Amino acid sequence: MAPALQDGNEEYNVKLHAGDMVMVPQVTARIAVLGYVTSPGYFSVPDGQRLRLADALGLAKGVDNKRAGVSAVAVIRNEDDGRQERNIYDIKKYLKTGDPRHNPEVHPGDIVYVPETDKPNWDWIYQGMQALGTLLGPVKIR
């Protein structure tokens, strides 16, 4: 059936008759993309499609530009023996150099987590200083 849908190959096209029932299976292959991304959530992985880490971040509409720790993105995978494997990747390095070691394949069931950066949030600090300046008024230095 898939070749008929994907390629228009009539050889695989099935004729339907009155009373036939068509069942479309629910896609159960999903990944989770969480943390400092624009739209965190669960995303379906179509059968046979290979996703890489950058693709997964794209499904979540990218990372939070100011707070995302893109140098330490985790891919968490449940192994067959029940243990969890966590690998850390530097997606920033991948974007700069194209090094494929930092853009691994993501499998159904994986969790991609983008942590918060450890850099100070200068916008928040600046806004706090402005608020204090408004409350205290001009400061005179003697």
N, C-alpha and C positions, 0 to 999 in steps of 0.2 A: 504494500500500500504506500509506503513512504516514497518510492521512486515516482509513483503517479502524482503525488502531491508536490514533491520537490522539483522534479524534472519534467513533469507533464507526460511521462511515459505511459501511453495508453495500454500497453501490454499488462500493466499491473492494476489498471482501473477496474474496480469491482462494480458490477451493475446491481443496483438495489431494486427490490420488489416490495409491493405493498405488504406491510406487516413485518418487514425486516427491522431489526434493532441495531443501531450503530452505537457502540460504546467507545468513548474517548477516555483513555486512562489519564488519571491525574498525574501531573509531573511531580515526582517525589524527590528527585535529585535537586538539592538546594545547597546553597552556601549562605553563611551569615557574614555580613560586613558591618562591624560595629566600631564604636569609638568616635574619634574626631573626623567624621566624614559628613558630607552635606546631608545625605539621606540614608541613615543606617537602616538595616533591615535584612530580611531573608530574600534571596534571589534564586529563581529557578535556573537550572543548568540544562539546556536542551540535550536530548540524547545524542551522544556522539560528538558534542561540541567540547573543545578543549579551551579552558580558560586559564589565563595567567593572572598573576597578582595585579598587574596594571589594569587588566580587563575587569577584575572584581571591584577595584576602586572606582572604575568608570561606571559600573552598575549602580554604585552608591552616589553617583554624581560628583565624584572627586572628594578631596580632603578639605577640611577647614584650613584655609590658607594661613591663619594667624596662630593657631594652637596645635596643629597636627604635628606629631613627632614622626615625620616621614623617614627619618634615618633609622627607625627601629620598629618597623611594622611586623607584627607577629602573625604567623599562620599556625593555627592549632588544629591538630588532626587526631582523631581517635583511631588507634591502631586496632587490628583484629584481636589482639590479646587483651584488650580492655584498657591499656595504658594510653595516656595522651602524650603526643609529641608536639613540642613547640619549637619553631624555628623563627629566627629574627632576620629580616631582610632590610636593606637600605634602598628604598625605592628612589630616593633622591640620587643616589649613585647610579642606579639604572637609567634614570632620565638624563643624567649628565653624560654618561659614558656608553650606555647601551649594553653594559655587562649583564648577560642573561642569568648569571648566578643570583642576581638580586630581583629577578622577575620569574619566580618559579611557577610551575603549573599548580593550579588550585583544583582540588578534587571535590566532588559532591560530599557534603557532610563537614567540610572544613569551616573553620571560623577564622575570619581575617579581622584583626584588631589593630586599629591605629591609635596609639597612645597620645596623651597630651605631651607637648614638648616641654623640656625643662628650662626653656628660655623665658625670661620675664615677659609678662604681657604689658608692653609699654603703653598701649592705648588705655588700659585699665588704670595704670599708674598715673598717666597724664590726666585722665578724667578725675581721679581722686584729688590730684593736686589742684586742678581747676576748682573743684567743689570747695576745698579748703580755702583757696584764695578768695572765693566768693563769700564764704562765711566770715573769714577773718579780716577781709579788706586788704588794702595795700600794706605791705610789710616794709618798714623803714629800717635800713641797716645803718648803724652809727659807727 
